[in-house]
Amino acid sequence: MEPLFGGIEGGGTKFICVVGSGPQDIRTETRFPTTTPEETLGQAVSFFSKQAEVHGPLAAIGLACFGPLDPDPASPGYGRIQPTPKPGWTGADVVRPLQQAFGIPVGFDTDVNGAALAEWRWGAAQGCDPVLYLTIGTGIGGGALVNGGLMHGLIHPEMGHIPIPHDWQQDPFPGVCPFHGDCFEGLATGPALNKRWGQPAEMLPPDHPAWDLEATYIAYALAIYISILSPQRIIIGGGVAHQLQLFPLIHQKVQAVLNGYIQSPQIQEQIAAYIVPPRLGGRAGVLGALALAERAYP
């Protein structure tokens, strides 16, 4: 019998819980608002307990969670949320309640690392390594899979907070990042678009000059990631990336920024198949949680 897994996509706004084994086998799903850690994790435990009575015991649970967080099992802070603007969640232990409730392995990582793993396992990055997954929405997060493993280090990748070229004459906007002002996240998130142009990103028409500027900032960042990680596939998700008119602009601008330096057919000839939206769409995060559970299962 195939093992059955639980998956949790832990977001700052809502938690999504599923039971299944992959994209073609989702037995049941629920979602609820992210309130306090105790209440939110209690709802997850209650859901999985009830579903185990219906579908049988779970073999492992995966949690793909908002951060910053401590993903190092050897660290005394493992499984805890690090300082976050989300009220009440700084220092919250999100792994131990699941371990104590079920006594089964719990796979744990960032939501974007989980999405990268899901796209590698079932989606647009199958057969590729390294893989980069970037989400651009209310914030910017990046996940990477390298040599078959999810990328960690001091903590985990923080790809939104890199400095990128900022032409102050073209774009006098100072940025919205409370730490760095005009870092990538400060210039290119949904809140930055809203504050710069005076209306939400989803209200801006496809031919608005916002999108050419947005593609420029994304291209600068991708050129940095390409130079450092040398990924074989780049996937861009999140609310801003729902603007599909962005992708041709990004393709052109990445080629222009790299200026022929990285000689690869993926850059010169196949860039439309190299920088792509997620094949799993908005399901990449919760399917990433299932993939984390699958990895945690011995």
N, C-alpha and C positions, 0 to 999 in steps of 0.2 A: 504494500500500500504506500502511495506517495505521502510524504510528510506534509502536514498542514501547518501553515504559519499564520501568525498575526502580524499586521503591519500598522504602524502609527506614523502619520505625517503630522508632526507637531509644529503648528504655525503660531505666530504671535496673535492672530485673530481667531483661528479655529483649529481644532484637532480633527483629523479624519482617521478612522480606524476601519480596517478591513480584515477579513479572514479568507485565505486562499493560498494559492501556490504560484500565481503568475497572472499575466494579462488575460489569459483565456480561462482562468479558474478563480474568479472572485465569488465566494459563496454569499457574503453579506457585507454590508458597509453601513457606517453611521458617521455623523459629524456633529460637533457641538462647539459652542464658543469657548475660547481660551479665557478662563476666569482665574481663580487662584490655582497654584500647583496642586494643592490637596484635592480640591474639587475636580479639577480637570483630569488628573491622573486617576482619581477614584472612579470617574465615569468610564475611563478606558478599561480599568480592571473589571468593573461590573459588566461591561459589554463583552469582554473576552470570556469571562466566567460563564455568562449565559450562553454564548455561542459554542463553548466547549461541550455543553450539555446537549446541544443540537447536532453539531458536526463532528464531535470527538475531540480528544485532547490536542492541544497545540504542541508542536515540536520545538518551536522557538518563536520569539517575538523580535521584530525589528523596529527601531525608533529612529526616524529621520527628522531631526529637530532643528528649530531655529536656534541661533546662537547669539553671541559667541558661547562656546562650550568647551569642556575638557574631554577629548576623545581618547586619552592615553590610559589604558587599563592599569599601568604601573604607577599612575599619579594618585596622590591622596585626594585630589579633586575630581577624579574620574566620574563621569556621569552627571556632573553638575553644570548648571548654567552660570557662566561668568557674568560680570557686570553688564546689565542690559537696561535699556529704557523701559522695558515692560515691567510695570509695577508689580512687586511681590515675587519676581522670578529670579532675581540675583541670588546666586548660591543655592537655588533649588536643586535637589537631587531627583532627577527624572528617571534614573535607571533602577535604583534599589527598590522602589515600590513594586515595580514589575517583577523583579527577581524574587522578592519576598512573597508576592502573591501567587506565583506560579512555579517557582523552582526550576525554571527552564532557561536555556541560554537566551540572552538579550543582545542583539546586535545594535550598535549605537553609533551615530555619526551625524554630521550636519545634513540639513535638508538638501543642499546642493551637491554634496558628495553622494548622497543617496540617489539623487536624480541622475548624476553621472553614471553611477553603477547600473541603474535601471536601463538607461539608454545603451550602455555597453552590453548588457545582458539580453535585452529584448528589442531595442529600438534602433535609432539612427547611427549608433556607434558600434554595431556588431562587427567583430573582426578587426577593430582598430585599437591601437595602444601606442602611445598615450592618447587619452581622451580629455577634452576640456568641456565642462558644462558651465555656462554663464547665465545667471538669471538677472534681469533688469526690470525692476518694478518700483516698489516703495523704497527699496534699497538695491544694492548690487552685491551679489554673492557669486563665488566661483568654486567649483569642485573639480578635482582632477583625479584620474585613474592612471597610474604609471606602473609598468611592469606587472599588471594584474592587481595591484593594490591601490587602495584609496590613499591619497596624499595627506600626510600629517607631518608635523614638525614640532616647533615650539607649542603651537596649538593646531590650527588647521589653516588652509589658505584663506586670506582676507583680500580678495582680488579687487574689491571695490575701492580700496583706499590707496591706490597708487597715484603718484603725480603724473599728469599728462600735459602736453603743451596746451597753453591757454592764451589765445590771441585776445588781449584785452580790448583792442580797438574793434575787432569783429564782434566780440561777446563780452561786454563790460559786466555781466552778471557775476557776483562774487562767489556764488556757490552756496549750498545749504548744509554741508557737513559741519557738525559742531566741533569736530576735532581738527579738520584740515581745510575747511572752506572749499577751495576749488579742486579737490581731488576728483577722480573719476566719478565716485558716487555723488560728490557734491555738485557736479555739473550735469550728470546724465540720467538721474533717476526721474521717476514720475513726479515727485514733489518739486524737483528742480525745474522740470518743464512747466509745471503749474505756476510756480512763483515767477519764472522768467517771462512767460507769455501771458499770464493772467487768466488762464483757463486750463482745465484738466487735459492731460495728453490725449485722452480718448475723444475729446471734442475738437481737436485740431484737425483740419482737413489734410488729406494725403499730400497735397502740393504746398503745404505750409513750410516756410523756411526753417521751422523748428527741426524738421526731419533731416535736412541736409547737415545741419549743425550736429544733431544727435549722431548721425552716421559717422561724422568726422571724429567725434570723441570715442565712439565705439571702435573705430578703425585704429586709432592711436593705441588704445588699450590692447586690442587683439594683436597688433604688431609686436608689442612687448611680450605678451604671453607666447606667441609663436616663436619668438627669438629665444625665450628661456626654456619652455617646455617641449617645443617641437611636436605639438600634438598632431595625430593623424586625422582627427575630426574635431570640429568645434561646433557645439550646439548652443544656441542662444534661445532661452525661454524667458518667461516673465511677462508682465502686462505690456511693457513698452515694445517687446519683441512681437506682440500680436500685430503690430503694424507691418504687414508683409512687404509694403513698399520700401521698407528700410533695407531689406537684404541686398537687392541689386546695388544700392548706394554703398553699403558696407563692403561688398565685394570689390567694387571699383576703387574705393578709398584704401582698403588694405593693400591692394596691389600697388597703388601710388606711394603709400608710406614705405613699403618694403623696397620699392624701386629696383626690383630685379635681383636683390642681394641673395635672397633664399631661393635657390634654384630647385624647384620641385614642380612636377606636373600639377599637383594639387593646387598650387598657388597660381601658376602661369595659365593653365588650361582648364582646370576642373574646379575652380573656386566656388562655383554655384553648388557643387556637391560636397564641398569641404566645410563651408560655414553655413549651417542649416538650422531650421527650427527643430524642436523636439518631435520625433516621430510619435512619441507617447503622449504628446500634448500636455494638458494639465494634469494627467495621471502620473507623470514621471516621478513626482515626489512620493506619493503613496506606494507606487510600485517599487520605488527605491527602498522603502521600508521593508517590503517583502523580500527584496534582494538582500538586504542586510540580515534579515532573519535566516534566509537560506544559507548565507555565509557563516552565520554563527552556529548553525546546526552541525554537530560533529560528524 
